[in-house]
C-alpha cells in the first residue's frame, strides 16, 4: 500500500499551527505594528498556500517563512501606502503583558535600527545560528556577527543609560 499524502490545505494548516507565532513576530519586529504584522502574516500564508514548494525539513519550512515574511515586511515598509500612514497604537506584544522587564527589554530591542533588530530577533527569539541568519537574510556570516555585536553594544549602552536615572 502506498502512503497517501495529506491534502495541501491540511499541510498549510499544520504549518500555520506550528509557525504562526514566528511569522507574526518577524513581521512585527520589522513593522512595529500589530495591524501591519497581521496583514503581512496573512500575505505570507496565502503565498505558502499558493506556492508549489516541496520542503525538505522543518528547518527549510521555517527558513522559507522567515525569508518570505522579511521580504513582505520590507516591501510593505517601502510602499507608498506605509509612507502615508500613521500608527495609532504601537503596543508591543509579549508573552507576559505584566512582566515589566520583558516589556522594557523588548522596547529597547524595538528601538534598534532595523538591520540590528532583525538579527537580534532571529538569534535570541528564534534561536537561529549565525549561519542560519546569514542564509535567511542572504547576508555574509561576518556581517551578521558584526550586526549582533553592534546591537549588543547599543543595547548595553541603552540599558546602562536607563539605570543611570535610578
N, C-alpha and C positions, 0 to 999 in steps of 0.2 A: 504494500500500500504506500502511496506517496503522501507526504505530509502536505496538507493544504495551507497555503499562505493566508494570513488574516487579510480582511478587506483593507483597502487603503485608508478608509476613514477610521478604522479601528487602530491602525498603526499611528495615525496622526493623533487620535485621542490619547493613546498611550504616551506618546512623546510630549504632548501638551501637559499631561498629568505630571510627568517627570521633570520637565524643564521650564514650566511656565514662570516660576519664581526667578530663575536665572535670566530669562528673556526680559522680563519686566525690569529687573534690577539693572541690566545692561542698558536698556532704553532710558531708564530714569537717571542713571549716572551721567548720561550724555545730555539729556534734555532738561533735567532738573524740574520736571513737571509730571505729575501723576496722569493728567489728562493726555498729554502728548505721549507719554510712555504707554498708556493704554492703546492709543491709536497705532503706535509702532508695533506693539505686541500683536494686535490683530493682523496688521500687514504682514508680519513675519510668518505667522501661522497660516495665513492664506497662501503665501509663497511656498511654504512647506507642502501644503495640500496639493498645490498645482505642480510642484517640482517633480521631475522624474529622476530622482536621485536614489541610488542604492547605497545605503550606509553600511560601512564595514564593521562599525562598532559603536558603542555608546559614546566614546570619546569623539568619534567622527561626527556623530549627530550634534553633540554639544558644541564642537568647534564650528560646524556649519551654522548652527543657530546664532552663536555669538558673532560670527562674521557678518551674517545677514542682518542681524539686529544693529550692529555697529554701523554698517553701511546705510541702513534705513534711517538711523538716527542722524548720521552726518548729512545725508541728503535732506532730511527734514530741517536741520539747522541752517542749511544753505538756501532753503526755499524762500521765495518771496513772501509766502504766507506767514512763515515764522518771523520774518523781519518786521512784519507789520502788526504783530500781536503783542499783548502784554499779559503776563501770567497773573492771575488773581490770587492764587494760593500756591505757595512754594513749600508746603509741608513735606517733611522728609519721612518716608516710610521706614519703620524699624520693626524688628521682631517684637520688642517690648516698648510700647509707646511711653511707658512711665520710667524708663531707665535713662536718667539724665546723662550718664557717661556715654552711653551708646549714641544718644542723640547729639551730644556735643562733638564726639569724635566723627560721626557721620557728617555733621555740619562742616567740620574742618576739612574732611576729605572732599566734600562737595564744593568747597571754596577753592580747591586747587585748579590750576589750568586743565583744560580738557585732556591733553595728552598724558598728564600725570594721574588724573582721576581714573582714566581707563586702565592703566597698568596697575595701579593700587587696587582697584576693584577686582580685576581679574586675578591678581596674585593673592590677595588676602581674603576676598569674599568668595571667589570661585575656586580657589586652590589650584590654579594653573601654574605650571612651572614657567620659568623664563623662556625656555624653548617653545613651549606651547603658546605663550603670549605672543612671541615674535612671529610664529607661524600664523596665528589667528589674525593679528593686526598687520600681517605682511610687512614686517619690520625686521631689522637686524637684531640679533640677540644682544649685542653690546649696547645698542640704543635702548632696548628695554631695561637692561641693567642700569644704565645711566639715568633713565627716567625714574626708575624705582628709587635710586639713591637720592636724586634731587627731590623727589616727592617726600621721602622720609625726612630729609633735611628741612624742607618747608614746613612739614607737619610738626617737627620738633620745635622749630622757631615759633610757630603759632601757639603750640602748647606751652612753651616757656613764657611767651608773652601773656597768655591768658592766666597763668599762675602768678605773674608779677603783680597783678592787681589785688591778689588775695591778701 
